[in-house]
Amino acid sequence: MTTERAPLPTDAATEYDVIVIGAGPAGLSAALNLVRARRRTLVLDSNRPRHSATLISHGFLTRDNTPPHELRRLGREEYLAYPEAEHQLAVVESITALEEPGRHIYQTDTHTTGSTGLFEVRARGINGQPDRVVRCKTVLLATGLKETLPKLPSIRSFYGMGLFSCVACDGYEYSDRPIALIGETSDIAWRALLIAQWSDHLTVFTNGADAVTDGQEEVLADRGVRVERRPIADVEGSREGVSGIRLDDGDVIEISGGFVRPKWHAQLDFAGSLDLATDGWGLLTIDRDGRTSHAGVYAAGDCTSPGPQQLIVAAGAGARVAATINRDLIGVPTAHSR
């Protein structure tokens, strides 16, 4: 027997300029810039970051070698120092557009003005925090991604501690060492070419998938990259790190670390009623300023096409979309260089 929760009343006084869903670098960067523009902002944070397994982050100016959870903590503290800021641990369950946008979208080759509306956001509180039903003029989606790793028994044990997904973030630490790239998707060959700039000892493991064409294998071979098509039994290693890839036939290829190409899924089930446009990978498509296909709804970070980027890139995208939201709330066009 299913017990339905009683509907929560909407607090009419609790209406925000912006609700930011997600508190990673994109969401917190946007939220910080929004409250500095004196926009009443609520950040709803499920506290399930994609990089939770990563011990150290790289490439973030002034914060190189800082743990991702520390970056998040610093970001929350900076954001919450402003009176317009509010943060809550909660899982968003639905977003509903309550009325048509207040302004028509104006767009030329050089200028764009978005439009705002009225949205109702329902969220389930976690860690003892209350459920919420709140309204806002604009919504920013910065939910990041959910990752599905190749089905290998021990891969999760080494993920973030010897095996990584972000080449730009962690490639330098494996310069000139024997490394692996494990993946079963059609873009694996092009990712291998990127990784090959750090090491001449790279092996691509397709785990039996038809992920690399013969032509791509020739290109990779010219760069000194080996393609191993046999199925994988498991990843081998110890507390000191990864030591090898064991194949189904018993062969072990020694490595000192490497990269994984997960399958990424944008976490957007709660926004189904908005019918947002996505690309072929299921990531949100946005214009150059972060507007989605639904007026008043914006997106930044890894949930947007072309997909995962460095933390600093996500933070920059958040700052940019914050400027867009603030302008759209006022009705000031965004100028573009031609």
N, C-alpha and C positions, 0 to 999 in steps of 0.2 A: 504494500500500500504506500503510495507516494504522498508525502505531506507537503503541501504548497505553502510557501512563505507568504505571510500577509504582505500586501503591497506597502511599500514605504512612501510616506508623504514627501512631496517635493517641496523643499524650502524655497519659496519664491525669493527670499532675500539672498539666498545662496546662488547667485548668478554670476558667472565668471566671464571675463573677456575671452579667456583661453583656458581650455583644459588640455594639458599635455599628458599623453598616455605613453609611459616609458621614461625611466630615469637613468639611461645610459648617457654617454657623452653628447649625443645629438639632443636628447630631451632636456638634459640639465643645462646645456649651453643655450638652447632656445629659451628655456624658462628664465635663466639669469638675465638675458637681454630683454625679455618681455617685462619682467618686474622693474628693470631699470628704465623702461619706457612707461612705468607707472600703470601697467596693465595688471588687473587682478587675475592671478594665475593659480591654478590648481594642478599639481603633478600627482598622477596616480601611478604608483610603482608596485609591480608584482614581485619585485626583488628576485627575479630569475634571469640574471644576465647571461648572455651567450658565452661570455668569456670567464665564467665563474671558475673554470678549471685552470685558468692561466695564472701563473704565479707572478710573472713580471711582464709589463708592457714596454714597448719600445717605440721610438719615433715621435713622441709627443714632446714638443719643445718645452724646455724647463722641467719636464717630468720624465725624461728617459730613465728606464730601469725602475719605474714606480709600479707597484702592484695595482691592477685594475680596481680592486675593491677600495684602495686608498684614494684613487682618482675620483671614484664615485662619492666617497665620504667627503672629500674636500669640496666637490661640486655641490653637494647638498647643503653643506654649511654656508657656502658663499651665497647660494640662492636664498636660503631661509633667513639670511641677515636682513632681508628687505620686508617691509610691512605688507606689501602686496602679495607675498609668497605664501603658499600653503602646500604641504606635502602629505600624502597619505599612502600607507601600504594597503593596496587593494587590487583585486583582479576585476578588470572591466568585463561586464557581461553583455552589455548592449549599448549602441548609440542609435538614437532615433532623431531624424530631422523633423522638427515640429512645425516648421513653416517654410515657405519659399524664401530664397535669399532676398535680403533687403535692397540690394543694388544689382543691376545688370553688370555682367563682365564686359569691360571695354578692352579691346586688344588691337594693336597695330604692330608693325615691324619694330617699332621703337619704344612703345609704352604698353603696359598692361595694368589694369586695375581689377582686382578680384572682388568678390562680394561675400557678405557675411549672412548669417541666418540665426536660427535658434535651434539648439540641439539639447536633447536630454540624454544624460549619461548615467547608466546604472552600474554600480560597482559593488562587489562583495569584499568587505573588509577582511584582512588577514592579520595574524599575530595580535588578536584581541581588539583590533580597530573596527569601528562600526561600518555597516553597510551604508551606501550613499546613493541618493538620486539627486543629481544636480543638473543645472542648465548652464549653457554657455553660448557665446556668439560664434566662436570658432573652436575647432578641434585640431590638435596636432598629433599625428600618429608617429611615434618614435619607438615602436615596440621591438625593434630588432628582429632576430630570426630564431627559429628552432632548428637545431641541427640533427640530422640522422647520419651517423657514421657507418662505414662499411661493417657488415656483420662478422666481426672477428672477436673471439672470446675475450682477449686482453686489451683491445685497442683503447677502451675507455680508461684503463688504468694508466696509460702513458699519455693520454691526450692532455696537452698543456704542460707536459713535463718530459718532452722528448719528441712528441709528434704534435704538429701545429697545423692550423689552417691558413693563417695569414702569412704569405711569403714576404711581403714588404716589412712586416712586423718582426719576423724571426729569422729571416734568411741569413743575415750577417753573422749570427752566432754559429752557423754551420758552414762557414766559408772553408772551402778546400777539404771538406771531410766527406766520407762516403755516406750518402743520404738517400732516402727513399721518397717517392711520391706515390701515394696509394689513392686510387680513385676509379670510378666506374662511369663517369659522365663524359659527354661528347667534347667538353672543353679541356680535357686533361692534358692533351698534347701541348696546347698553347701555354698552360700553366707550367709545364715542364720546361719550356723554352725560357720562361722568366726565372725559374729556379736555377737553371744552368749557368746563369751569370755569377752565381756564388760558388759553385762547385763543379769541377770536371768529373766528379764521381757520383753521378745521379742515375738511379734506376727507377723507371716507372713501372708500378705494379698495377695491372688492370683487374686482377682477381678473376680472371676468366671471362670478363665482359668484353664485348666488341666495341671498345671505347677509343681505339687508336687505329686509323686507317693505314694501309700499306704506304701510302704517300707520306702521311705524317711520320710514320716510323723512319722513313728514309731521311726526312728533314732532321729528325731528332738524332739519328745516327751520325749525320754530318757534324752535329754539335757534340758528339761524344756521349750522348744519352742512350742508355740501354733500355729496351722495352721488355718486360717480363710478363707474359700473358698467362702463365699457369695459375690455377687457383691457389689462394693463400689459406694455410691452416691457421696461423696465428702470428702475432707479434711477440718476439722474445726479448727479455731484458730483466733488469733487477732494479733495486732502489737507486742505483747509480744512473739508470737510463735505459734506452733502447739499445739492443745489441744486434738484432737480426730479424729478418722476415723468414719464417718457416713455411715452405710450400707444402701442398698436399702430398707430394711424392717424397717428402722427407728432406729435400734439399734446403739448406739454410744459407741465405745471402746476408753477409755481415754488413751492418750499417751502424752509424753512430747517432742517428736521429733522422728526422724528416718531416714530411708534410702529408696531410690528408685532405682530400677534396670531399667534404661532406655534401649531402643533399640538403639544401636549405628550404625552409618553409616559412613564409611570412605569417606571423601570428595575428590573423585578422578575422577570425570567425565572428567575433563580437560586432564587427562592422558590416556584416552581410547585407543589412537593409539599405546600405548606402550605394551598393552596386558599383564599387570603385573599380576603375580600369587597372588591369595588370598586364605584365608582359608574359612572354612564353615560359618564364621560370616561376610565375606566380608572385612576382614582386610588383609593388605599386609603381605606376607610371605617373610622373609629375612633370610640370613645366619647369622652365629654367629657374623659377623662384620658389619651387616647392609646393605649388598648388596641385591637388589631385583633380580627378574628373568631376568631383562633387564640390560645388561652391561652398566655401566656408570650411572645407576640410583640407588639411595640409599634411605633408609627411616629410620626414628627414631620417637619414641614417641607413642602416643596413636593410630595412624593410622596403627600400626604394630601389628601382632599377638604376645602375647595373648590378647592385648587390654589395656584398661585404667590402668595406674599405677600412683603412686604419682609423684608430680612435680619433686622431687629430682631424682627419677628413670629416668624420661624423660630427665632431664638435663644430667645425667650420660650417657644415651644412645646417646645423641647428641655429647658429648665429644668423645665417643668411635668411632662413625661413622666418625667424623672429622679426626681422626687419620687414619682410613681406607682409606678415600678419598685421603688424602695427600700421603699416601704410594702408592696407585694405580696410582696417577698422575705421580709419580716418576718411578714406576715399582718395588718397593721393596716389597717382599712377607711379608704377615702377618703371624707370627708364632703362633701356637696353642699348648697348653700343652696337652699331651695325658693321 
